[in-house]
Amino acid sequence: MVTSTGDNIVADMIASRPPEEVVEHIAARDSIQITHKADAEVSAPSSDDDEFPSPTEEELSSLRKVPGDLSTIAFALCLVEFAERASYYGASTVFSNFVEFPLPAGGNGAGAPPKGTQETAGALGMGLQASSALVLLFQFLAYLVPIFGGWWADVKVGRYYAIIVGVIICGIAHIIQIIGAIPSVLQKGASNAAPPFILGLLILAFGAGIFKPNVAPTILDQQMNHKEHVKTLKSGEKVIVSPELTATRTMLIFYGSVNVGAFYELATTYAEKDVGYWLAFLISGIIYFLLPLLLWAMYKRTKKVPPSGSELTSSIKIMGTALKNSKFRVWRKDFWDSAKPSVLAERGITVSWSDQLVDDVRRTVDACHIFFFFPIYNLNDGGIGSVPTNQAAAMVTNGAPNDLLNNFNPLTIIVFVPILSYIIYPLLHRFKIKPGPIDRITIGFFFAALSGAAGAIVQYYVYKTSPCGHYASTCDEVSPISVWWQIPNNVLSAISECFANVTAYELAYSRAPPAMRSLVMAIFLFMTALSSALGEILLPVQVDPYLIWLWAGPAIVLAVQTIWFYYLFYPLNKEEFLTRTADDLYSTGEKSETEPDVERTVEETKV
């Protein structure tokens, strides 16, 4: 909500640390007053058992579980993610063609090819390997920087401040890219056009890396009730509102908003094809500059978790203590128990952390183990580097942009997310079938392997039917196969994301201690950086005649990995969703060393 206190808002945004007194107005239904001062005492918030009654044992075994409502602010933050991802994907989707292909002969000089030809838009003409190298470098940095962005937010400045900084950096990148794509710059050759493009690419990757790991945790922070409670529906049916199902629905809506934004690629791919790159980068920048307005409008009503670094420090100490006491035998069943204060006290050792934090760290490390299975998955999710767009450029497009088919990934997600959230999952729950997180990730891996196999089959037939055989990428003529045969690859990879990526977002939030959620989210995003690094390693074979195996190889590895993954982690299906929330600290009278004292006025608006 826009207010007359804009000067104070801006001052808070640029402050390097939270002020001594913080007042947060959060969208929620209840009012909780907790004063934040240096030596203030924290009083436990009163629980409203009448409004949120805990389920009895009988109710737990007999009542259906349903997701809770999302607050207006959570939806608004999804809109922020939509605008950022629209600009990010809108710009990045044209990177491949911009680098790989030269300015088309007979084109308009802005990168667009002549009308009615099978030619592809281009600018720098640096070839497939250079294009893949830059695209993979961009992806690597965009998912490596979140490690810093998550740590910086959790320990130093807070998530909301980090989001603001990321927005400013990305805004600068979009301006540089627009200037670098002006036709007069492109027409002077790669020596003039490449520097601003590469500079903008690097800055955009850094800004996105600051922004990305902090958005999903901030959205989930808006969920005020983290415990199961009984609710009576309008139909008269009693149900249990489950925080896990609420998080699942929240992340599905979040992921849906990401992909509504990604569908913006449709506009930029046609802009490069029909007008030129200056328009493609301009429309990406235009939608991006909605972000400052949205963030300012929501500033006062958003729950902003202050930075709190001591729990991260304690977590590192816990891992060090466990390694030392177990003599680095990480496979021991009592590995984590050896770091618990209750165990250490028997040896006369006193530490500053709690048994609960040790359990939280164990759960976090388990989640990170799961994440290490995602790099191979990511290689199958949409293909490696510029290989998919290169494949499309060797097929019949009939005037369609060769990177158009990428849009079927977000389009499928936009359609499939509501079906999954409002039809498939509720139907399964009605029949007491609850796919656990490992079940869902396994399903996602399976669909991704099928996606990679579909890409390999299409590449096989491109080679088989191309006039140049296994050298189709550099052939002057295209294969007679229609580019629309790429749709199965994009659709299958999109379905896989709805199961695998959405569940990983949930795990990154639910299994991490409150002060480490952005960092753990960043560790998950870092798996994409590792995938990009693997893609860089494969650069020497990202040429004809090896492109079939760039699809088939990762698919075969993922199929084997999926079986191994399920065997290792299926017991985690039965673990509790959230074992500790901030409310638990107050209800037990225990205050974490990292839990800040905050005066919060909570007014939730349900939709």
C-alpha positions as CSV (number, residue, x, y, z in Angstrom):
1,M,0.0,0.0,0.0
2,V,1.5,3.4,-1.0
3,T,1.7,5.8,2.0
4,S,3.0,9.2,2.7
5,T,6.0,7.8,4.6
6,G,8.0,7.2,1.4
7,D,11.1,8.9,2.8
8,N,11.2,6.5,5.8
9,I,10.7,3.5,3.5
10,V,13.6,4.5,1.3
11,A,15.8,5.2,4.3
12,D,15.0,1.7,5.6
13,M,15.8,0.1,2.2
14,I,19.3,1.7,2.0
15,A,20.2,1.0,5.7
16,S,23.0,-1.4,6.1
17,R,21.5,-3.1,9.1
18,P,18.0,-3.1,10.8
19,P,17.3,-0.1,13.1
20,E,17.2,-0.5,16.9
21,E,13.4,-0.5,16.8
22,V,11.7,-2.3,14.0
23,V,7.9,-2.1,13.4
24,E,6.5,-4.5,10.8
25,H,3.0,-4.5,9.5
26,I,2.3,-7.9,8.2
27,A,-0.7,-9.2,6.3
28,A,-2.3,-11.6,8.8
29,R,-5.5,-12.0,10.8
30,D,-4.2,-11.9,14.3
31,S,-2.3,-9.1,16.1
32,I,0.9,-10.1,17.9
33,Q,2.9,-7.5,19.8
34,I,6.5,-8.3,20.3
35,T,8.8,-5.3,21.1
36,H,12.2,-5.2,19.5
37,K,14.7,-3.4,21.7
38,A,18.2,-4.2,22.7
39,D,17.3,-5.4,26.2
40,A,13.6,-6.0,25.9
41,E,12.1,-9.2,27.2
42,V,10.1,-11.3,24.8
43,S,6.7,-12.4,25.9
44,A,5.1,-15.5,24.5
45,P,2.3,-14.8,22.0
46,S,-1.0,-16.1,23.2
47,S,-2.3,-19.0,21.2
48,D,-6.0,-18.8,20.1
49,D,-7.1,-22.3,20.6
50,D,-10.7,-21.4,19.8
51,E,-9.7,-20.1,16.4
52,F,-6.9,-22.6,15.6
53,P,-7.7,-25.7,17.7
54,S,-5.1,-28.4,17.4
55,P,-6.4,-31.8,16.2
56,T,-6.9,-34.7,18.6
57,E,-5.4,-38.1,17.9
58,E,-8.8,-39.3,16.7
59,E,-9.1,-36.3,14.3
60,L,-5.6,-36.8,13.0
61,S,-6.5,-40.4,12.0
62,S,-10.0,-39.6,10.6
63,L,-10.1,-36.1,9.1
64,R,-9.0,-35.1,5.7
65,K,-6.1,-32.7,5.4
66,V,-6.3,-29.6,3.2
67,P,-4.1,-26.6,2.4
68,G,-4.6,-23.3,4.1
69,D,-5.4,-19.9,2.4
70,L,-2.7,-17.7,1.0
71,S,-2.5,-14.1,2.2
72,T,-2.8,-11.2,-0.2
73,I,0.8,-10.3,0.3
74,A,2.0,-13.8,-0.6
75,F,0.1,-13.4,-3.9
76,A,1.5,-10.0,-4.4
77,L,5.1,-11.3,-3.9
78,C,4.3,-14.0,-6.5
79,L,3.5,-11.1,-8.8
80,V,7.0,-9.6,-8.0
81,E,8.5,-13.0,-9.0
82,F,6.5,-13.0,-12.2
83,A,7.8,-9.6,-13.3
84,E,11.4,-10.4,-12.5
85,R,11.3,-13.8,-14.2
86,A,9.5,-12.3,-17.3
87,S,12.4,-9.9,-17.8
88,Y,15.0,-12.5,-17.0
89,Y,13.7,-15.2,-19.3
90,G,12.6,-12.6,-21.9
91,A,16.1,-11.4,-22.2
92,S,18.1,-14.6,-21.7
93,T,16.0,-16.7,-24.2
94,V,17.5,-14.6,-27.1
95,F,21.1,-14.9,-25.9
96,S,21.8,-18.1,-27.9
97,N,20.8,-16.7,-31.3
98,F,22.4,-13.3,-30.5
99,V,25.8,-14.9,-30.0
100,E,25.7,-17.9,-32.4
101,F,24.4,-16.4,-35.6
102,P,25.6,-13.3,-37.6
103,L,23.5,-10.4,-38.7
104,P,21.3,-12.0,-41.4
105,A,22.2,-10.9,-44.9
106,G,19.4,-8.9,-46.4
107,G,17.9,-8.3,-42.9
108,N,17.0,-5.0,-41.4
109,G,20.4,-4.5,-39.6
110,A,18.8,-5.0,-36.1
111,G,19.2,-8.8,-36.1
112,A,15.9,-9.8,-37.8
113,P,16.2,-12.0,-40.9
114,P,14.5,-11.2,-44.2
115,K,10.8,-12.0,-44.2
116,G,9.6,-15.3,-45.6
117,T,13.0,-17.1,-45.3
118,Q,14.2,-20.0,-43.1
119,E,17.0,-17.8,-41.8
120,T,17.6,-17.3,-38.1
121,A,17.9,-14.0,-36.2
122,G,21.5,-13.2,-35.1
123,A,24.0,-10.5,-34.2
124,L,27.5,-11.6,-33.2
125,G,28.1,-14.7,-35.4
126,M,30.5,-16.4,-32.9
127,G,29.2,-20.0,-33.5
128,L,27.6,-22.7,-31.4
129,Q,30.4,-23.4,-29.0
130,A,30.9,-19.7,-28.1
131,S,27.1,-19.3,-27.8
132,S,26.9,-22.3,-25.5
133,A,29.9,-21.1,-23.5
134,L,28.3,-17.7,-22.8
135,V,24.9,-19.1,-22.1
136,L,26.3,-21.7,-19.7
137,L,28.5,-19.0,-18.0
138,F,25.4,-16.9,-17.5
139,Q,23.5,-19.8,-16.0
140,F,26.5,-20.8,-13.9
141,L,26.8,-17.3,-12.4
142,A,23.1,-16.8,-12.0
143,Y,22.9,-19.9,-9.8
144,L,26.4,-19.6,-8.1
145,V,25.8,-16.0,-6.8
146,P,22.7,-17.1,-4.8
147,I,25.2,-18.8,-2.4
148,F,26.4,-15.3,-1.5
149,G,23.0,-13.8,-1.9
150,G,21.4,-16.2,0.6
151,W,24.2,-15.9,3.1
152,W,24.2,-12.1,2.9
153,A,20.5,-12.0,3.5
154,D,20.4,-14.5,6.3
155,V,23.5,-13.1,8.2
156,K,23.9,-9.4,7.3
157,V,21.0,-7.5,5.8
158,G,17.8,-9.6,5.7
159,R,15.9,-11.0,2.8
160,Y,13.8,-7.9,1.8
161,Y,16.9,-5.7,1.6
162,A,18.7,-8.3,-0.5
163,I,15.7,-8.4,-2.9
164,I,15.9,-4.6,-3.3
165,V,19.6,-4.7,-4.1
166,G,19.1,-7.5,-6.6
167,V,16.4,-5.4,-8.3
168,I,18.6,-2.4,-8.6
169,I,21.5,-4.4,-10.1
170,C,19.3,-6.2,-12.6
171,G,17.8,-2.8,-13.7
172,I,21.3,-1.6,-14.6
173,A,21.9,-4.7,-16.6
174,H,18.7,-4.3,-18.7
175,I,19.6,-0.7,-19.5
176,I,23.1,-1.8,-20.7
177,Q,21.6,-4.6,-22.9
178,I,19.2,-2.2,-24.6
179,I,22.0,0.2,-25.5
180,G,24.2,-2.6,-26.7
181,A,21.5,-3.9,-29.1
182,I,20.9,-0.6,-30.9
183,P,21.2,-1.3,-34.7
184,S,24.0,1.2,-35.2
185,V,26.1,-0.7,-32.5
186,L,25.3,-4.1,-34.0
187,Q,26.3,-3.0,-37.5
188,K,29.8,-2.0,-36.3
189,G,30.5,-5.7,-35.8
190,A,31.1,-8.1,-32.9
191,S,34.1,-6.0,-31.6
192,N,31.7,-3.2,-30.7
193,A,28.5,-5.2,-29.9
194,A,30.0,-8.0,-27.8
195,P,31.4,-5.9,-24.9
196,P,28.1,-4.3,-23.8
197,F,26.2,-7.5,-24.3
198,I,28.7,-9.5,-22.2
199,L,28.8,-6.8,-19.5
200,G,25.0,-6.7,-19.3
201,L,24.9,-10.6,-19.2
202,L,27.4,-10.7,-16.2
203,I,25.6,-7.9,-14.3
204,L,22.2,-9.5,-14.9
205,A,23.5,-12.9,-13.6
206,F,24.8,-11.2,-10.4
207,G,21.6,-9.3,-9.7
208,A,19.4,-12.3,-10.3
209,G,21.7,-14.3,-8.0
210,I,21.0,-11.8,-5.2
211,F,17.3,-11.7,-5.9
212,K,16.4,-15.3,-6.5
213,P,17.2,-17.1,-3.3
214,N,15.3,-14.7,-1.1
215,V,11.9,-14.5,-2.8
216,A,10.5,-18.0,-2.2
217,P,11.5,-17.9,1.6
218,T,9.9,-14.4,1.9
219,I,6.7,-15.7,0.4
220,L,6.6,-18.7,2.7
221,D,7.4,-16.4,5.7
222,Q,4.0,-14.8,5.1
223,Q,2.3,-18.0,6.2
224,M,1.6,-17.2,9.8
225,N,0.2,-20.6,11.1
226,H,2.8,-23.3,10.9
227,K,0.9,-25.9,12.9
228,E,-1.9,-28.2,12.0
229,H,-5.3,-27.1,13.2
230,V,-8.9,-28.1,12.7
231,K,-11.2,-26.0,10.5
232,T,-14.9,-26.4,9.5
233,L,-15.6,-25.8,5.8
234,K,-18.7,-24.1,4.6
235,S,-20.1,-27.5,3.7
236,G,-19.9,-28.5,7.3
237,E,-17.1,-30.9,6.8
238,K,-14.3,-30.8,9.5
239,V,-10.8,-30.8,8.0
240,I,-7.2,-30.4,9.2
241,V,-5.4,-27.5,7.7
242,S,-1.9,-28.8,7.0
243,P,1.1,-26.4,6.8
244,E,2.8,-28.9,4.5
245,L,0.0,-28.9,2.0
246,T,-0.2,-25.1,2.3
247,A,3.5,-24.8,1.5
248,T,3.0,-27.2,-1.5
249,R,0.2,-25.1,-2.8
250,T,2.1,-21.9,-2.2
251,M,5.1,-23.2,-4.1
252,L,3.0,-24.4,-6.9
253,I,1.4,-21.0,-7.2
254,F,4.9,-19.4,-6.9
255,Y,6.3,-21.8,-9.6
256,G,3.3,-21.0,-11.7
257,S,4.0,-17.3,-11.5
258,V,7.6,-18.0,-12.5
259,N,6.4,-19.7,-15.6
260,V,3.7,-17.2,-16.5
261,G,6.7,-14.8,-16.4
262,A,8.8,-17.2,-18.5
263,F,6.0,-17.2,-21.1
264,Y,7.1,-13.7,-21.8
265,E,9.7,-15.4,-24.0
266,L,7.0,-15.5,-26.7
267,A,7.1,-11.8,-27.0
268,T,10.9,-11.4,-27.1
269,T,11.4,-14.3,-29.6
270,Y,9.0,-12.8,-32.1
271,A,10.6,-9.3,-31.4
272,E,14.0,-10.6,-32.4
273,K,12.7,-12.4,-35.4
274,D,10.4,-9.7,-36.8
275,V,12.0,-6.4,-35.6
276,G,15.3,-6.9,-33.9
277,Y,17.2,-7.2,-30.7
278,W,16.7,-3.7,-29.5
279,L,13.0,-4.4,-29.1
280,A,13.5,-7.8,-27.5
281,F,15.7,-6.2,-24.8
282,L,13.5,-3.2,-24.5
283,I,10.3,-5.1,-23.7
284,S,12.2,-7.2,-21.2
285,G,13.3,-3.9,-19.5
286,I,9.8,-2.4,-19.5
287,I,8.2,-5.2,-17.6
288,Y,11.1,-5.3,-15.2
289,F,10.6,-1.8,-14.0
290,L,7.2,-2.8,-12.5
291,L,9.3,-4.4,-9.7
292,P,10.3,-1.2,-7.8
293,L,6.7,0.0,-7.8
294,L,5.4,-3.4,-6.5
295,L,8.0,-3.7,-3.7
296,W,7.4,-0.1,-2.6
297,A,3.6,-0.6,-2.5
298,M,3.9,-3.8,-0.4
299,Y,6.8,-2.6,1.9
300,K,4.8,-2.0,5.1
301,R,2.6,-5.0,4.8
302,T,5.3,-7.6,4.2
303,K,6.6,-9.6,7.0
304,K,10.4,-9.0,6.9
305,V,12.6,-11.5,8.8
306,P,15.6,-9.6,10.1
307,P,19.1,-11.0,9.6
308,S,20.4,-13.4,12.3
309,G,23.8,-14.8,11.8
310,S,24.5,-16.6,15.1
311,E,22.4,-19.7,14.2
312,L,24.4,-20.1,11.0
313,T,27.6,-19.9,13.0
314,S,26.3,-22.4,15.5
315,S,25.3,-24.8,12.7
316,I,28.8,-24.7,11.3
317,K,30.2,-25.5,14.8
318,I,27.7,-28.3,15.2
319,M,28.9,-29.9,11.9
320,G,32.5,-29.5,13.0
321,T,31.8,-31.0,16.4
322,A,30.0,-34.0,14.9
323,L,32.9,-34.6,12.5
324,K,35.5,-34.3,15.2
325,N,33.7,-36.5,17.8
326,S,32.9,-39.2,15.2
327,K,36.4,-39.0,13.7
328,F,34.9,-38.1,10.3
329,R,32.9,-41.3,10.2
330,V,29.8,-39.7,8.8
331,W,28.1,-43.0,8.3
332,R,27.7,-43.6,12.0
333,K,24.2,-43.7,13.3
334,D,25.1,-41.6,16.2
335,F,27.0,-39.0,14.1
336,W,24.7,-36.1,14.9
337,D,24.0,-37.2,18.5
338,S,27.7,-36.7,19.3
339,A,27.1,-32.9,18.9
340,K,24.0,-32.7,21.1
341,P,24.4,-30.6,24.3
342,S,22.7,-33.4,26.3
343,V,25.4,-35.9,25.2
344,L,28.3,-33.4,25.5
345,A,27.1,-32.5,29.0
346,E,27.9,-36.0,30.2
347,R,31.5,-35.3,29.3
348,G,31.5,-31.9,31.1
349,I,31.3,-29.9,27.8
350,T,28.9,-27.0,27.6
351,V,27.9,-25.5,24.3
352,S,25.7,-22.6,23.2
353,W,23.3,-24.5,20.9
354,S,20.3,-26.8,21.7
355,D,19.5,-30.4,20.9
356,Q,16.7,-29.0,18.6
357,L,19.2,-27.1,16.5
358,V,21.3,-30.2,16.0
359,D,18.2,-32.0,14.7
360,D,17.5,-29.1,12.4
361,V,21.0,-29.2,11.0
362,R,20.7,-32.9,10.4
363,R,17.5,-32.3,8.5
364,T,19.2,-29.5,6.5
365,V,22.1,-31.7,5.6
366,D,19.8,-34.4,4.5
367,A,18.0,-32.0,2.2
368,C,21.3,-30.8,0.7
369,H,22.2,-34.5,0.0
370,I,19.0,-34.7,-2.0
371,F,19.9,-31.6,-3.9
372,F,23.1,-33.1,-5.1
373,F,21.0,-35.4,-7.4
374,F,19.7,-32.4,-9.3
375,P,22.7,-31.5,-11.6
376,I,22.1,-34.5,-13.8
377,Y,18.4,-33.8,-13.7
378,N,19.0,-30.2,-14.8
379,L,21.0,-31.4,-17.8
380,N,17.8,-33.2,-19.0
381,D,15.5,-30.4,-18.1
382,G,15.4,-28.5,-21.4
383,G,18.8,-29.6,-22.8
384,I,22.4,-28.3,-22.5
385,G,23.3,-24.7,-23.3
386,S,22.4,-23.7,-26.9
387,V,21.9,-27.3,-28.1
388,P,18.0,-27.1,-28.2
389,T,17.9,-23.8,-30.2
390,N,20.7,-25.1,-32.5
391,Q,18.6,-28.2,-33.1
392,A,15.6,-26.1,-33.9
393,A,17.6,-23.9,-36.3
394,A,18.3,-27.1,-38.4
395,M,14.6,-27.8,-38.8
396,V,11.8,-26.3,-40.8
397,T,10.4,-23.2,-39.0
398,N,8.2,-21.6,-41.7
399,G,8.7,-18.2,-40.2
400,A,8.5,-19.1,-36.6
401,P,11.5,-18.2,-34.4
402,N,13.8,-21.2,-33.7
403,D,13.6,-20.4,-30.0
404,L,9.8,-20.3,-30.0
405,L,9.3,-23.8,-28.8
406,N,11.0,-22.9,-25.4
407,N,7.7,-21.3,-24.6
408,F,5.9,-24.6,-24.4
409,N,7.8,-25.3,-21.1
410,P,6.2,-22.4,-19.2
411,L,2.9,-22.9,-21.0
412,T,2.7,-26.5,-19.9
413,I,3.5,-25.5,-16.3
414,I,0.9,-22.7,-16.4
415,V,-1.7,-25.3,-17.4
416,F,-0.5,-28.2,-15.3
417,V,0.1,-26.4,-12.0
418,P,-3.6,-25.7,-11.3
419,I,-4.5,-29.3,-12.4
420,L,-2.0,-30.6,-9.9
421,S,-2.8,-28.3,-7.1
422,Y,-6.6,-28.3,-7.3
423,I,-7.5,-31.7,-8.9
424,I,-4.8,-34.3,-8.7
425,Y,-3.4,-33.8,-5.2
426,P,-6.8,-33.1,-3.6
427,L,-8.2,-36.3,-5.3
428,L,-5.3,-38.4,-4.0
429,H,-5.8,-37.0,-0.5
430,R,-9.4,-37.9,-0.5
431,F,-8.4,-41.5,-1.1
432,K,-5.8,-41.2,1.7
433,I,-3.0,-41.3,-0.8
434,K,-0.3,-38.8,0.0
435,P,2.8,-38.8,-2.3
436,G,5.8,-37.9,-0.1
437,P,8.5,-35.5,-1.2
438,I,10.8,-38.3,-2.3
439,D,7.9,-39.8,-4.3
440,R,7.3,-36.5,-6.1
441,I,10.9,-35.8,-6.9
442,T,11.3,-39.4,-8.2
443,I,8.3,-38.8,-10.5
444,G,9.9,-35.6,-11.7
445,F,13.2,-37.3,-12.5
446,F,11.3,-40.0,-14.5
447,F,9.6,-37.4,-16.7
448,A,12.9,-35.5,-17.2
449,A,14.6,-38.7,-18.4
450,L,11.8,-39.2,-20.9
451,S,12.3,-35.5,-22.0
452,G,16.0,-36.2,-22.7
453,A,15.1,-39.3,-24.6
454,A,12.6,-37.3,-26.7
455,G,15.3,-34.8,-27.6
456,A,17.7,-37.6,-28.6
457,I,15.1,-39.1,-30.9
458,V,14.4,-35.7,-32.6
459,Q,18.1,-35.1,-33.1
460,Y,18.6,-38.6,-34.6
461,Y,15.9,-37.8,-37.2
462,V,17.4,-34.4,-37.9
463,Y,20.7,-36.0,-38.7
464,K,19.0,-38.8,-40.7
465,T,17.0,-36.3,-42.9
466,S,19.3,-33.3,-43.2
467,P,21.0,-32.8,-46.6
468,C,24.3,-32.6,-44.7
469,G,23.7,-35.7,-42.6
470,H,25.4,-35.6,-39.2
471,Y,26.6,-32.0,-39.9
472,A,23.1,-30.4,-39.9
473,S,24.1,-27.5,-37.6
474,T,26.3,-25.8,-40.3
475,C,24.3,-26.9,-43.3
476,D,22.9,-24.2,-45.6
477,E,19.7,-26.2,-46.0
478,V,17.5,-27.5,-43.2
479,S,16.0,-30.9,-42.4
480,P,12.4,-31.3,-43.6
481,I,11.3,-32.2,-40.1
482,S,9.1,-29.5,-38.5
483,V,10.4,-27.6,-35.5
484,W,7.1,-28.5,-33.7
485,W,8.5,-32.0,-33.0
486,Q,10.4,-30.3,-30.2
487,I,7.1,-30.0,-28.2
488,P,7.3,-33.4,-26.5
489,N,10.7,-32.5,-25.1
490,N,9.5,-29.2,-23.7
491,V,6.2,-30.6,-22.3
492,L,7.8,-33.6,-20.5
493,S,10.5,-31.4,-19.0
494,A,7.8,-28.9,-17.8
495,I,5.8,-31.7,-16.1
496,S,9.0,-32.9,-14.4
497,E,9.6,-29.5,-12.9
498,C,6.2,-29.4,-11.3
499,F,7.1,-32.5,-9.3
500,A,10.9,-32.2,-8.8
501,N,11.6,-28.4,-8.5
502,V,8.5,-27.4,-6.6
503,T,9.2,-30.2,-4.0
504,A,12.8,-29.1,-3.7
505,Y,11.7,-25.5,-2.9
506,E,9.5,-26.9,-0.1
507,L,12.4,-29.0,1.3
508,A,14.8,-26.1,1.2
509,Y,12.4,-24.1,3.4
510,S,10.9,-26.7,5.6
511,R,14.1,-28.6,6.6
512,A,16.3,-25.5,7.3
513,P,16.5,-23.6,10.6
514,P,14.7,-20.3,10.2
515,A,17.9,-18.2,10.0
516,M,19.3,-20.4,7.2
517,R,16.4,-20.7,4.8
518,S,17.8,-18.3,2.1
519,L,21.2,-20.0,2.3
520,V,19.7,-23.5,1.9
521,M,17.5,-22.2,-1.0
522,A,20.7,-20.9,-2.5
523,I,22.4,-24.3,-2.2
524,F,19.5,-25.8,-4.1
525,L,19.8,-23.1,-6.8
526,F,23.6,-23.8,-6.9
527,M,22.8,-27.2,-8.3
528,T,21.9,-25.5,-11.6
529,A,25.3,-23.8,-11.5
530,L,26.9,-27.3,-11.2
531,S,24.8,-28.4,-14.2
532,S,26.1,-25.4,-16.2
533,A,29.7,-26.3,-15.2
534,L,29.1,-29.8,-16.5
535,G,27.8,-28.2,-19.7
536,E,31.0,-26.2,-20.0
537,I,33.0,-29.4,-19.6
538,L,31.1,-30.9,-22.5
539,L,31.8,-27.9,-24.8
540,P,34.3,-29.8,-26.9
541,V,31.6,-32.3,-28.0
542,Q,28.8,-29.7,-28.4
543,V,29.4,-29.9,-32.2
544,D,28.2,-32.2,-35.0
545,P,28.2,-35.2,-35.2
546,Y,27.9,-35.7,-31.4
547,L,24.7,-33.9,-30.6
548,I,22.6,-37.1,-30.2
549,W,24.6,-38.1,-27.2
550,L,24.3,-34.7,-25.6
551,W,20.6,-35.7,-25.3
552,A,20.8,-39.4,-24.8
553,G,23.8,-39.6,-22.4
554,P,22.2,-37.5,-19.6
555,A,18.9,-39.3,-20.0
556,I,20.5,-42.7,-19.5
557,V,22.4,-41.5,-16.4
558,L,19.3,-39.9,-15.0
559,A,17.3,-43.1,-15.4
560,V,19.9,-45.0,-13.4
561,Q,20.2,-42.2,-10.8
562,T,16.5,-42.1,-10.3
563,I,16.4,-45.7,-9.0
564,W,19.4,-45.1,-6.8
565,F,17.8,-41.8,-5.5
566,Y,14.6,-43.5,-4.4
567,Y,16.4,-46.4,-2.7
568,L,18.5,-44.0,-0.7
569,F,15.9,-41.5,0.4
570,Y,12.4,-43.1,0.4
571,P,12.3,-43.2,4.3
572,L,12.2,-39.4,4.3
573,N,8.7,-39.6,2.9
574,K,7.4,-40.1,6.4
575,E,9.3,-37.3,8.2
576,E,7.5,-34.4,9.7
577,F,7.2,-31.3,7.5
578,L,8.3,-28.6,10.0
579,T,9.8,-29.7,13.3
580,R,10.4,-26.1,14.6
581,T,9.0,-22.7,13.9
582,A,9.5,-19.4,15.5
583,D,6.3,-19.9,17.5
584,D,7.7,-23.0,19.1
585,L,10.4,-21.0,20.7
586,Y,7.9,-18.8,22.5
587,S,5.4,-21.5,23.4
588,T,8.1,-23.5,25.2
589,G,9.6,-20.4,26.9
590,E,12.8,-21.0,25.0
591,K,14.3,-18.2,22.9
592,S,16.8,-19.0,20.3
593,E,20.0,-17.0,20.3
594,T,19.1,-16.0,16.8
595,E,15.5,-15.1,17.3
596,P,15.2,-11.3,17.0
597,D,12.9,-9.2,19.2
598,V,10.5,-7.6,16.8
599,E,7.4,-5.5,17.3
600,R,5.0,-6.9,14.8
601,T,1.5,-5.8,14.1
602,V,-0.1,-8.6,12.2
603,E,-3.1,-8.1,10.1
604,E,-3.8,-10.9,7.7
605,T,-6.0,-10.6,4.7
606,K,-7.2,-14.0,3.4
607,V,-8.2,-14.7,-0.1
